[in-house]
């Protein structure tokens, strides 16, 4: 059975554009989404696919560097100096990849990015809103980072594993849920 699935997964990903796997939880945080995402990535890599990972943390901080370890847990420092959620360390170890600070998306980073664009005049005087501007920025960030090689080989990965941190019911998660729904429609349900 594993050999059949391995062949099927490899064939599907070779013939089509990048695939995305979303790992999200229910109404309770801390239930092992990070280890689940890491394990999925490991299994995909073991089947011969190139993988990358993105962690979405729906808090307003721009990174985990100044957050209390008692509240958030330990911080993992990436090779580029990015101070991120410990899950990204698990991704690196499980999938044997090297991530950057851009592989960790936070609400703070997205809002800062959109506000910087607004200040430069990129929106041509329009009223900046969560939909479409924040949702579009999230989608653009995911697509850009998903195509950055993380395994030392040229070209993008076959599969991007995305973990949506926190809980689905949190108001902080709503822009990401909206953006991921739009993203799924935009890239096609077969991805």
Residue frames as a rotation matrix with the C-alpha (Angstrom) as fourth column:
UNK 1
0.567 0.824 0.000 0.00
0.824 -0.567 0.000 0.00
0.000 0.000 -1.000 0.00
UNK 2
0.431 -0.472 -0.769 2.80
0.164 -0.797 0.581 2.45
-0.887 -0.376 -0.266 0.91
UNK 3
-0.633 -0.706 0.319 4.54
0.413 0.041 0.910 1.78
-0.655 0.707 0.265 -2.43
UNK 4
-0.128 0.684 0.718 1.31
0.973 -0.054 0.226 2.57
0.193 0.728 -0.658 -4.29
UNK 5
0.805 0.442 -0.396 0.75
0.542 -0.820 0.185 5.80
-0.243 -0.364 -0.899 -2.33
UNK 6
-0.001 -0.900 -0.437 4.40
0.217 -0.427 0.878 6.74
-0.976 -0.094 0.196 -2.82
UNK 7
-0.695 -0.256 0.672 4.06
0.671 0.103 0.734 6.32
-0.257 0.961 0.101 -6.59
UNK 8
0.251 0.894 0.372 0.76
0.937 -0.321 0.140 8.16
0.244 0.313 -0.918 -6.67
UNK 9
0.719 -0.008 -0.695 2.05
0.377 -0.835 0.400 11.11
-0.584 -0.550 -0.597 -4.64
UNK 10
-0.343 -0.924 -0.169 5.25
0.249 -0.263 0.932 11.39
-0.906 0.278 0.320 -6.67
UNK 11
-0.561 0.176 0.809 3.35
0.828 0.115 0.549 11.22
0.004 0.978 -0.210 -9.98
UNK 12
0.533 0.846 0.028 0.75
0.843 -0.533 0.072 13.77
0.076 -0.015 -0.997 -8.94
UNK 13
0.628 -0.295 -0.720 3.32
0.214 -0.824 0.524 16.29
-0.748 -0.483 -0.455 -7.73
UNK 14
-0.511 -0.837 0.195 5.63
0.412 -0.040 0.911 15.89
-0.755 0.546 0.365 -10.70
UNK 15
-0.453 0.392 0.801 2.84
0.877 0.034 0.479 16.55
0.160 0.919 -0.359 -13.18
UNK 16
0.555 0.779 0.292 1.13
0.667 -0.627 0.404 19.42
0.498 -0.030 -0.867 -11.40
UNK 17
0.053 -0.497 0.866 2.11
-0.223 -0.852 -0.475 22.67
0.973 -0.168 -0.156 -9.72
UNK 18
-0.852 -0.499 0.156 3.05
-0.228 0.086 -0.970 22.98
0.471 -0.862 -0.187 -6.07
UNK 19
0.103 0.841 -0.532 0.75
0.447 0.438 0.780 21.31
0.888 -0.318 -0.331 -3.56
UNK 20
-0.506 -0.167 0.846 -0.22
-0.593 -0.645 -0.482 22.83
0.626 -0.746 0.227 -0.22
UNK 21
-0.127 0.434 -0.892 -1.08
0.617 0.739 0.271 20.93
0.777 -0.516 -0.362 2.97
UNK 22
-0.180 0.150 0.972 -2.80
-0.557 -0.830 0.025 22.94
0.811 -0.537 0.233 5.72
UNK 23
-0.358 0.053 -0.932 -2.59
0.701 0.675 -0.231 21.76
0.617 -0.736 -0.279 9.33
UNK 24
-0.446 0.281 0.850 -4.95
-0.522 -0.853 0.007 23.57
0.727 -0.441 0.527 11.70
UNK 25
-0.957 0.082 -0.279 -6.53
0.270 0.602 -0.752 22.78
0.106 -0.795 -0.598 15.02
UNK 26
-0.035 0.999 -0.031 -9.90
0.799 0.047 0.600 23.13
0.601 -0.004 -0.799 16.60
UNK 27
0.647 0.424 0.634 -10.74
-0.003 -0.830 0.558 25.25
0.763 -0.363 -0.535 19.60
UNK 28
0.908 -0.419 -0.019 -7.79
0.048 0.058 0.997 24.28
-0.417 -0.906 0.073 21.81
UNK 29
0.596 -0.778 -0.198 -4.19
-0.651 -0.324 -0.687 25.35
0.470 0.538 -0.699 21.21
UNK 30
-0.192 -0.837 0.512 -1.14
-0.980 0.193 -0.051 23.21
-0.056 -0.511 -0.858 21.99
UNK 31
0.599 0.522 0.607 -2.48
-0.505 0.835 -0.219 19.88
-0.621 -0.175 0.764 20.73
UNK 32
-0.062 -0.754 0.654 0.54
0.162 0.639 0.752 18.94
-0.985 0.152 0.083 18.61
UNK 33
0.916 0.398 -0.042 -0.16
0.046 -0.208 -0.977 20.66
-0.397 0.894 -0.209 15.30
UNK 34
0.437 -0.828 -0.351 3.57
-0.881 -0.473 0.020 21.41
-0.182 0.301 -0.936 14.94
UNK 35
-0.485 -0.587 0.648 4.65
-0.468 0.801 0.374 17.81
-0.738 -0.122 -0.663 15.39
UNK 36
0.316 0.682 0.660 1.83
0.353 0.561 -0.749 16.72
-0.880 0.470 -0.064 13.07
UNK 37
0.917 -0.007 -0.400 2.96
-0.332 -0.569 -0.752 19.19
-0.222 0.822 -0.524 10.38
UNK 38
-0.014 -1.000 -0.027 6.59
-0.946 0.005 0.323 18.08
-0.323 0.030 -0.946 10.84
UNK 39
-0.350 -0.066 0.934 5.61
-0.108 0.994 0.029 14.42
-0.930 -0.091 -0.355 10.57
UNK 40
0.731 0.634 0.250 3.57
0.235 0.109 -0.966 15.03
-0.640 0.765 -0.069 7.42
UNK 41
0.690 -0.546 -0.475 6.55
-0.720 -0.588 -0.369 16.83
-0.078 0.597 -0.799 5.91
UNK 42
-0.304 -0.822 0.482 8.86
-0.742 0.521 0.421 13.98
-0.597 -0.230 -0.768 6.91
UNK 43
-0.008 0.390 0.921 6.60
0.238 0.895 -0.377 11.38
-0.971 0.216 -0.100 5.30
UNK 44
0.931 0.338 -0.136 6.26
-0.020 -0.325 -0.945 13.42
-0.363 0.883 -0.296 2.10
UNK 45
0.320 -0.899 -0.298 10.03
-0.941 -0.339 0.011 13.82
-0.111 0.277 -0.955 1.93
UNK 46
-0.371 -0.437 0.820 10.52
-0.435 0.861 0.262 10.09
-0.820 -0.259 -0.510 2.59
UNK 47
0.412 0.596 0.689 8.28
0.387 0.571 -0.724 9.42
-0.825 0.565 0.005 -0.40
UNK 48
-0.239 -0.674 0.698 10.67
0.929 0.049 0.366 11.36
-0.281 0.737 0.615 -2.63
UNK 49
0.578 0.521 0.628 9.06
0.676 -0.737 -0.012 14.80
0.456 0.432 -0.778 -2.64
UNK 50
-0.689 -0.703 0.176 10.77
0.517 -0.646 -0.561 18.11
0.508 -0.296 0.809 -1.93
UNK 51
0.362 0.859 -0.362 9.06
0.856 -0.153 0.494 19.90
0.369 -0.489 -0.791 0.95
UNK 52
-0.732 -0.439 0.522 9.01
0.120 -0.836 -0.535 23.30
0.671 -0.329 0.664 2.58
UNK 53
-0.105 0.690 -0.716 7.06
0.970 0.231 0.080 24.63
0.221 -0.686 -0.693 5.56
UNK 54
-0.538 0.062 0.841 5.37
-0.091 -0.996 0.015 27.81
0.838 -0.069 0.542 6.75
UNK 55
-0.445 0.409 -0.797 4.14
0.893 0.263 -0.365 28.49
0.060 -0.874 -0.482 10.29
UNK 56
-0.217 0.479 0.851 1.40
0.089 -0.858 0.506 31.07
0.972 0.186 0.143 10.76
UNK 57
-0.558 0.039 -0.829 1.21
0.830 0.046 -0.556 32.61
0.016 -0.998 -0.058 14.23
UNK 58
0.047 0.695 0.717 -1.82
0.622 -0.582 0.524 34.91
0.782 0.422 -0.460 14.52
UNK 59
0.381 0.029 -0.924 -0.38
0.831 -0.448 0.329 37.23
-0.405 -0.893 -0.195 17.17
UNK 60
0.984 0.122 0.134 0.43
0.168 -0.889 -0.426 40.92
0.067 0.441 -0.895 16.69
UNK 61
0.377 -0.922 -0.084 4.10
-0.191 -0.166 0.967 40.52
-0.906 -0.349 -0.239 17.63
UNK 62
0.538 -0.235 -0.809 6.41
-0.843 -0.130 -0.523 40.60
0.018 0.963 -0.268 14.61
UNK 63
-0.070 -0.502 -0.862 8.36
-0.287 0.838 -0.465 37.62
0.955 0.215 -0.203 15.95
UNK 64
0.736 0.402 -0.545 8.68
0.293 0.538 0.791 35.46
0.611 -0.741 0.278 19.06
UNK 65
-0.152 -0.988 -0.006 11.92
0.441 -0.062 -0.896 37.09
0.885 -0.139 0.445 20.24
UNK 66
-0.766 -0.156 0.623 10.45
-0.367 -0.691 -0.624 39.32
0.528 -0.706 0.472 22.95
UNK 67
0.307 0.950 -0.048 7.60
-0.548 0.218 0.807 37.05
0.778 -0.222 0.588 24.01
UNK 68
0.004 -0.236 0.972 7.60
-0.978 0.201 0.053 35.42
-0.208 -0.951 -0.230 27.42
UNK 69
-0.676 -0.288 -0.678 8.71
-0.477 0.873 0.104 31.77
0.562 0.394 -0.728 27.23
UNK 70
-0.893 0.409 0.187 6.22
0.023 0.458 -0.889 31.06
-0.449 -0.789 -0.419 30.02
UNK 71
0.015 0.943 -0.331 3.38
-0.458 -0.288 -0.841 32.25
-0.889 0.165 0.428 27.80
UNK 72
0.558 0.203 -0.805 4.58
-0.820 -0.013 -0.572 31.18
-0.127 0.979 0.160 24.36
UNK 73
0.888 -0.349 0.299 7.24
0.336 0.937 0.093 28.53
-0.313 0.018 0.950 24.91
UNK 74
0.014 -0.990 -0.139 10.86
0.393 -0.123 0.911 28.49
-0.919 -0.068 0.387 23.83
UNK 75
0.705 0.069 -0.706 12.11
-0.525 -0.618 -0.585 30.54
-0.477 0.783 -0.399 20.92
UNK 76
0.425 -0.594 0.683 14.03
0.709 0.687 0.157 28.90
-0.563 0.418 0.713 18.07
UNK 77
0.307 -0.418 -0.855 16.74
-0.433 -0.861 0.266 30.97
-0.847 0.289 -0.446 16.36
UNK 78
0.907 0.079 0.413 17.12
0.321 0.505 -0.801 30.33
-0.272 0.860 0.433 12.63
UNK 79
0.051 -0.961 0.272 20.38
0.963 0.119 0.242 30.62
-0.265 0.249 0.932 10.69
UNK 80
-0.165 -0.079 0.983 19.36
0.612 -0.790 0.039 34.08
0.774 0.608 0.178 9.42
UNK 81
-0.960 -0.276 0.046 18.86
0.118 -0.547 -0.829 35.25
0.254 -0.790 0.557 13.03
UNK 82
-0.226 0.957 0.181 15.07
-0.483 -0.271 0.832 35.05
0.846 0.101 0.524 12.92
UNK 83
-0.955 0.023 0.296 13.57
-0.272 0.335 -0.902 34.41
-0.120 -0.942 -0.314 16.36
UNK 84
-0.339 0.818 -0.464 10.61
-0.687 0.122 0.717 32.15
0.643 0.562 0.521 15.71
UNK 85
0.554 0.660 0.507 8.26
-0.830 0.482 0.280 29.59
-0.059 -0.577 0.815 17.19
UNK 86
-0.268 -0.690 0.672 9.91
-0.657 0.641 0.397 26.33
-0.705 -0.335 -0.625 18.24
UNK 87
0.591 0.569 0.572 7.82
0.043 0.686 -0.726 24.49
-0.806 0.454 0.380 15.62
UNK 88
0.845 -0.305 -0.438 10.13
-0.520 -0.283 -0.806 25.85
0.122 0.909 -0.398 12.91
UNK 89
-0.224 -0.925 0.307 13.03
-0.960 0.264 0.097 24.06
-0.171 -0.273 -0.947 14.61
UNK 90
-0.053 0.308 0.950 11.02
-0.147 0.939 -0.312 20.85
-0.988 -0.156 -0.004 14.43
UNK 91
0.913 0.387 -0.126 10.34
-0.153 0.039 -0.987 21.47
-0.377 0.921 0.095 10.73
UNK 92
0.379 -0.848 -0.371 14.06
-0.908 -0.264 -0.325 21.92
0.178 0.460 -0.870 10.07
UNK 93
-0.480 -0.611 0.629 15.02
-0.755 0.654 0.059 18.75
-0.447 -0.446 -0.775 11.91
UNK 94
0.127 0.620 0.775 12.20
-0.055 0.784 -0.618 16.50
-0.990 0.036 0.133 10.70
UNK 95
0.908 0.386 0.163 12.41
0.156 0.049 -0.987 17.60
-0.389 0.921 -0.016 7.05
UNK 96
0.017 -0.994 0.109 16.17
0.760 0.083 0.644 18.35
-0.649 0.072 0.757 6.89
UNK 97
0.342 0.160 0.926 15.60
0.774 -0.608 -0.180 21.86
0.534 0.778 -0.331 5.52
UNK 98
-0.655 -0.535 -0.533 16.85
0.724 -0.645 -0.243 25.38
-0.214 -0.546 0.810 6.32
UNK 99
0.355 0.894 0.274 14.13
0.910 -0.398 0.120 27.98
0.216 0.206 -0.954 6.85
UNK 100
-0.744 -0.507 0.436 14.26
0.403 -0.860 -0.312 31.77
0.534 -0.056 0.844 7.13
UNK 101
-0.852 0.405 -0.333 12.35
0.125 -0.460 -0.879 34.27
-0.509 -0.791 0.341 9.24
UNK 102
-0.581 0.651 -0.488 9.93
-0.814 -0.462 0.353 34.66
0.004 0.602 0.798 6.32
UNK 103
-0.601 0.362 -0.713 8.77
0.031 0.901 0.432 31.06
0.799 0.237 -0.553 6.85
UNK 104
-0.528 0.464 -0.712 7.12
0.833 0.121 -0.540 32.34
-0.164 -0.878 -0.450 10.05
UNK 105
-0.479 0.478 0.737 4.16
0.221 -0.746 0.628 34.58
0.850 0.464 0.252 9.28
UNK 106
-0.610 0.354 -0.709 2.70
0.734 -0.084 -0.674 36.65
-0.298 -0.932 -0.209 12.11
UNK 107
0.510 0.840 0.186 -0.17
0.860 -0.498 -0.113 39.11
-0.002 0.218 -0.976 12.13
UNK 108
0.525 -0.382 -0.761 2.35
0.168 -0.830 0.532 41.77
-0.834 -0.407 -0.372 13.15
UNK 109
-0.594 -0.788 0.162 4.52
0.271 -0.006 0.963 41.12
-0.758 0.615 0.217 10.09
UNK 110
-0.341 0.542 0.768 1.54
0.938 0.137 0.320 41.20
0.068 0.829 -0.555 7.74
UNK 111
0.724 0.637 -0.263 0.08
0.664 -0.747 0.020 44.41
-0.184 -0.189 -0.965 9.20
UNK 112
0.179 -0.751 -0.635 3.52
0.081 -0.632 0.771 46.05
-0.981 -0.189 -0.052 9.16
UNK 113
-0.690 -0.419 0.590 3.98
0.552 0.223 0.803 45.02
-0.468 0.880 0.077 5.50
UNK 114
0.043 0.814 0.579 0.56
0.973 -0.165 0.159 46.42
0.225 0.557 -0.799 4.51
UNK 115
0.766 0.215 -0.606 1.00
0.441 -0.862 0.251 49.65
-0.468 -0.459 -0.755 6.49
UNK 116
-0.249 -0.924 -0.289 4.44
0.181 -0.338 0.924 50.18
-0.951 0.178 0.251 4.89
UNK 117
-0.614 0.105 0.783 2.83
0.788 0.144 0.599 49.75
-0.050 0.984 -0.171 1.45
UNK 118
0.501 0.864 0.056 0.10
0.862 -0.503 0.066 52.22
0.085 0.015 -0.996 2.39
UNK 119
0.505 -0.384 -0.773 2.67
0.256 -0.788 0.560 54.78
-0.824 -0.481 -0.300 3.56
UNK 120
-0.631 -0.767 0.122 4.55
0.288 -0.086 0.954 54.44
-0.721 0.636 0.275 0.25
UNK 121
-0.231 0.637 -0.735 1.32
-0.736 -0.609 -0.296 55.12
-0.637 0.472 0.609 -1.63
UNK 122
-0.974 -0.226 0.018 1.08
-0.167 0.768 0.619 51.65
-0.153 0.600 -0.785 -3.16
UNK 123
-0.476 0.864 0.163 -2.69
0.773 0.500 -0.390 51.57
-0.419 -0.060 -0.906 -2.63
UNK 124
-0.760 0.073 0.646 -3.19
0.452 -0.655 0.605 54.89
0.467 0.752 0.465 -4.45
UNK 125
-0.816 0.364 0.448 -5.21
-0.514 -0.813 -0.275 56.48
0.264 -0.454 0.851 -1.67
UNK 126
-0.024 0.836 -0.548 -7.67
-0.140 0.540 0.830 53.61
0.990 0.096 0.104 -1.22
UNK 127
0.365 0.224 0.904 -9.03
-0.925 -0.026 0.380 52.74
0.109 -0.974 0.197 2.21
UNK 128
-0.565 -0.639 -0.522 -6.86
-0.523 0.767 -0.372 49.88
0.638 0.063 -0.767 3.45
UNK 129
0.362 0.800 0.479 -8.97
-0.928 0.259 0.268 47.02
0.090 -0.542 0.836 4.81
UNK 130
-0.170 -0.356 0.919 -8.58
-0.516 0.826 0.225 43.47
-0.839 -0.436 -0.325 6.10
UNK 131
-0.164 0.170 0.972 -10.35
0.772 0.635 0.019 42.27
-0.614 0.753 -0.235 2.95
UNK 132
0.963 -0.219 -0.157 -8.86
0.079 0.786 -0.613 42.63
0.257 0.578 0.775 0.43
UNK 133
0.510 -0.843 0.170 -5.52
-0.625 -0.499 -0.600 44.14
0.591 0.199 -0.782 1.50
UNK 134
-0.046 -0.521 0.852 -4.53
-0.931 0.332 0.152 42.02
-0.362 -0.787 -0.500 4.52
UNK 135
0.589 0.348 0.729 -5.94
-0.136 0.933 -0.334 38.83
-0.796 0.098 0.597 2.96
UNK 136
0.961 -0.268 -0.069 -4.08
-0.055 0.058 -0.997 39.51
0.272 0.962 0.041 -0.29
UNK 137
0.243 -0.924 0.297 -0.82
-0.897 -0.330 -0.294 40.21
0.370 -0.195 -0.909 1.58
UNK 138
0.135 -0.126 0.983 -1.13
-0.650 0.737 0.184 36.87
-0.748 -0.664 0.018 3.42
UNK 139
0.852 0.254 0.457 -1.69
0.141 0.731 -0.668 35.00
-0.504 0.633 0.587 0.15
UNK 140
0.797 -0.602 -0.055 1.21
-0.319 -0.341 -0.884 36.77
0.514 0.722 -0.463 -1.59
UNK 141
0.100 -0.773 0.626 3.52
-0.993 -0.044 0.106 36.04
-0.054 -0.633 -0.772 1.37
UNK 142
0.373 0.106 0.922 2.61
-0.301 0.954 0.012 32.34
-0.878 -0.282 0.388 1.36
UNK 143
0.964 0.052 0.260 3.10
0.217 0.412 -0.885 31.98
-0.153 0.910 0.386 -2.38
UNK 144
0.610 -0.790 0.071 6.42
-0.607 -0.522 -0.599 33.87
0.510 0.322 -0.798 -2.36
UNK 145
-0.025 -0.651 0.759 7.92
-0.967 0.207 0.146 31.95
-0.252 -0.730 -0.635 0.56
UNK 146
0.601 0.332 0.727 6.61
-0.236 0.943 -0.236 28.56
-0.764 -0.030 0.645 -0.62
UNK 147
0.978 -0.186 0.098 8.68
0.146 0.267 -0.952 28.89
0.151 0.945 0.289 -3.80
UNK 148
0.388 -0.892 0.232 11.99
-0.895 -0.425 -0.139 29.66
0.222 -0.154 -0.963 -2.03
UNK 149
0.352 -0.315 -0.882 14.29
-0.014 0.940 -0.341 26.58
0.936 0.132 0.326 -2.06
UNK 150
0.563 -0.104 0.820 15.04
-0.814 -0.245 0.527 25.33
0.146 -0.964 -0.223 1.47
UNK 151
0.891 -0.158 0.426 16.83
0.000 0.937 0.348 22.05
-0.454 -0.310 0.835 0.77
UNK 152
-0.005 -0.986 -0.169 19.97
-0.214 -0.164 0.963 23.31
-0.977 0.041 -0.210 -0.97
UNK 153
-0.454 -0.065 0.889 18.68
0.766 0.481 0.427 22.35
-0.455 0.874 -0.169 -4.43
UNK 154
-0.963 0.117 -0.245 17.60
-0.213 -0.883 0.418 24.81
-0.167 0.454 0.875 -7.12
UNK 155
-0.559 0.818 -0.135 13.91
-0.132 0.073 0.989 25.35
0.818 0.571 0.067 -7.78
UNK 156
-0.184 0.596 0.782 10.85
-0.945 -0.326 0.027 25.26
0.271 -0.734 0.623 -5.56
UNK 157
-0.811 0.010 0.585 9.62
-0.319 0.831 -0.456 22.37
-0.490 -0.556 -0.671 -3.43
UNK 158
-0.797 0.581 -0.168 6.85
0.186 0.499 0.846 20.03
0.575 0.643 -0.506 -4.54
UNK 159
0.259 0.881 -0.397 4.78
0.667 0.134 0.733 20.49
0.699 -0.454 -0.553 -1.37
UNK 160
-0.644 -0.344 0.683 4.41
-0.246 -0.753 -0.610 23.30
0.724 -0.561 0.401 1.16
UNK 161
-0.127 0.552 -0.824 3.15
0.854 0.484 0.193 22.28
0.505 -0.679 -0.533 4.60
UNK 162
-0.463 0.081 0.883 1.39
-0.233 -0.972 -0.033 25.22
0.855 -0.221 0.469 6.28
UNK 163
-0.415 0.334 -0.846 0.57
0.865 0.432 -0.254 25.19
0.281 -0.838 -0.469 9.98
UNK 164
-0.034 0.494 0.869 -2.05
-0.105 -0.866 0.488 27.64
0.994 -0.075 0.081 11.19
UNK 165
-0.798 -0.389 -0.461 -1.20
0.399 0.234 -0.887 28.17
0.453 -0.891 -0.032 14.86
UNK 166
-0.814 0.501 0.293 -3.54
-0.573 -0.613 -0.545 29.16
-0.094 -0.611 0.786 17.63
UNK 167
-0.583 0.707 0.401 -7.18
0.437 0.689 -0.579 28.17
-0.685 -0.162 -0.710 17.62
UNK 168
-0.643 0.376 0.668 -9.74
0.696 -0.078 0.714 28.52
0.321 0.923 -0.212 14.88
UNK 169
0.367 0.912 -0.181 -12.17
0.898 -0.298 0.323 30.44
0.241 -0.281 -0.929 17.12
UNK 170
-0.172 -0.498 -0.850 -9.70
0.683 -0.682 0.261 33.23
-0.710 -0.536 0.457 17.95
UNK 171
0.840 0.484 -0.246 -10.55
0.207 -0.705 -0.679 36.54
-0.502 0.519 -0.692 16.33
UNK 172
0.144 -0.886 -0.441 -6.83
-0.588 -0.435 0.682 36.91
-0.796 0.161 -0.584 15.53
UNK 173
-0.571 -0.366 0.735 -7.07
0.212 0.799 0.563 33.89
-0.793 0.478 -0.379 13.20
UNK 174
0.390 0.914 0.111 -9.95
0.323 -0.023 -0.946 35.25
-0.862 0.405 -0.304 11.12
UNK 175
0.482 -0.214 -0.849 -7.88
-0.743 -0.614 -0.267 37.16
-0.464 0.760 -0.455 8.51
UNK 176
-0.626 -0.780 -0.004 -5.76
-0.689 0.550 0.471 34.04
-0.366 0.298 -0.882 7.97
UNK 177
-0.406 0.576 0.709 -8.78
0.342 0.815 -0.467 31.77
-0.848 0.054 -0.528 7.64
UNK 178
0.656 0.635 -0.409 -10.27
-0.075 -0.483 -0.872 34.20
-0.751 0.602 -0.269 5.11
UNK 179
0.172 -0.690 -0.703 -6.99
-0.928 -0.354 0.120 34.42
-0.331 0.632 -0.701 3.20
UNK 180
-0.756 -0.483 0.442 -6.45
-0.362 0.871 0.333 30.65
-0.546 0.092 -0.833 3.18
UNK 181
0.072 0.864 0.498 -9.97
0.379 0.438 -0.815 30.10
-0.923 0.247 -0.296 1.84
UNK 182
0.770 0.151 -0.620 -9.31
-0.415 -0.620 -0.666 32.58
-0.484 0.770 -0.415 -0.96
UNK 183
-0.211 -0.953 -0.216 -5.87
-0.894 0.099 0.437 31.05
-0.395 0.285 -0.873 -1.55
UNK 184
-0.503 0.106 0.858 -7.37
0.083 0.994 -0.074 27.59
-0.860 0.034 -0.509 -1.92
UNK 185
0.597 0.788 0.152 -9.78
0.311 -0.053 -0.949 28.91
-0.740 0.613 -0.276 -4.52
UNK 186
0.631 -0.383 -0.675 -7.06
-0.665 -0.715 -0.215 30.88
-0.400 0.584 -0.706 -6.33
UNK 187
-0.446 -0.892 -0.074 -4.50
-0.824 0.377 0.423 28.06
-0.349 0.250 -0.903 -6.64
UNK 188
-0.077 0.519 -0.851 -7.19
-0.711 0.570 0.412 25.48
0.699 0.637 0.325 -7.34
UNK 189
0.551 0.408 0.728 -8.70
-0.825 0.396 0.403 22.76
-0.124 -0.823 0.555 -5.20
UNK 190
0.923 -0.247 -0.295 -6.43
0.126 0.919 -0.375 20.15
0.363 0.309 0.879 -6.78
UNK 191
-0.051 -0.983 0.176 -3.44
-0.028 -0.175 -0.984 21.74
0.998 -0.055 -0.019 -5.07
